[in-house]
Amino acid sequence: MSKFVVVLPLVLPLVLMTSTASAQQQPGQDACARDVSRHCRAVMNNGDQAVLACLKEHRAKLSKACEKVLTDHGQ
């Protein structure tokens, strides 16, 4: 299994910190999974904060769905 699958569940609670139900987290995982893999693969082993910072750095390149998840959760 890829490192991405391991890191994503750790990153998305930060992205979705206002979300408490796991059912609400799944859309965020789906929305940002490709963006994390595409833009932030190099920092995936550096922890959740690094991946979130990377997503913010690449905000202009993110999919509309991932951008919406970040915006909706105050990121």
C-alpha positions as CSV (number, residue, x, y, z in Angstrom):
1,M,0.0,0.0,0.0
2,S,1.4,3.5,-0.8
3,K,2.6,6.0,1.8
4,F,-0.2,8.2,0.6
5,V,-2.9,5.9,1.9
6,V,-1.1,5.9,5.3
7,V,-0.7,9.7,5.5
8,L,-4.0,10.9,4.2
9,P,-6.0,9.7,7.2
10,L,-3.6,11.7,9.4
11,V,-3.8,14.9,7.3
12,L,-7.5,15.2,6.7
13,P,-8.5,15.5,10.4
14,L,-6.5,18.8,10.2
15,V,-8.2,19.8,7.1
16,L,-11.6,18.8,8.4
17,M,-11.1,19.7,12.0
18,T,-14.6,21.2,12.4
19,S,-16.0,17.9,11.1
20,T,-16.8,15.3,13.8
21,A,-18.6,12.6,12.0
22,S,-16.5,10.2,9.9
23,A,-19.1,10.3,7.2
24,Q,-18.3,14.0,6.8
25,Q,-14.6,13.2,6.5
26,Q,-14.9,10.9,3.5
27,P,-15.8,13.6,1.0
28,G,-12.8,15.6,2.1
29,Q,-10.5,12.6,1.7
30,D,-11.9,11.9,-1.8
31,A,-11.7,15.6,-2.8
32,C,-8.0,16.1,-1.8
33,A,-6.5,12.6,-2.3
34,R,-5.4,13.3,-5.8
35,D,-4.1,16.8,-4.9
36,V,-2.0,15.4,-2.0
37,S,-0.6,12.7,-4.3
38,R,0.1,15.1,-7.1
39,H,1.5,18.2,-5.3
40,C,2.6,17.1,-1.9
41,R,4.1,13.6,-2.3
42,A,7.6,14.9,-1.3
43,V,6.4,16.0,2.2
44,M,4.0,13.2,3.0
45,N,6.5,11.7,5.4
46,N,6.9,15.0,7.2
47,G,3.6,14.9,9.1
48,D,0.2,16.4,8.9
49,Q,1.2,20.0,9.3
50,A,3.6,19.7,6.4
51,V,1.0,18.2,4.1
52,L,-1.6,20.8,5.0
53,A,1.0,23.6,4.5
54,C,1.9,22.1,1.1
55,L,-1.8,22.0,0.1
56,K,-2.0,25.7,1.0
57,E,1.1,26.5,-0.9
58,H,-0.3,24.9,-4.0
59,R,-3.8,26.3,-3.5
60,A,-3.9,27.8,-7.0
61,K,-3.3,24.4,-8.5
62,L,-5.7,22.4,-6.4
63,S,-8.9,20.9,-7.7
64,K,-12.0,22.9,-7.1
65,A,-13.3,20.1,-4.8
66,C,-10.2,20.2,-2.6
67,E,-10.1,24.0,-2.6
68,K,-13.7,23.9,-1.4
69,V,-12.9,21.5,1.4
70,L,-10.0,23.7,2.6
71,T,-12.2,26.8,2.4
72,D,-15.2,25.3,4.1
73,H,-13.0,24.2,7.0
74,G,-11.3,27.5,7.6
75,Q,-8.0,26.7,5.9
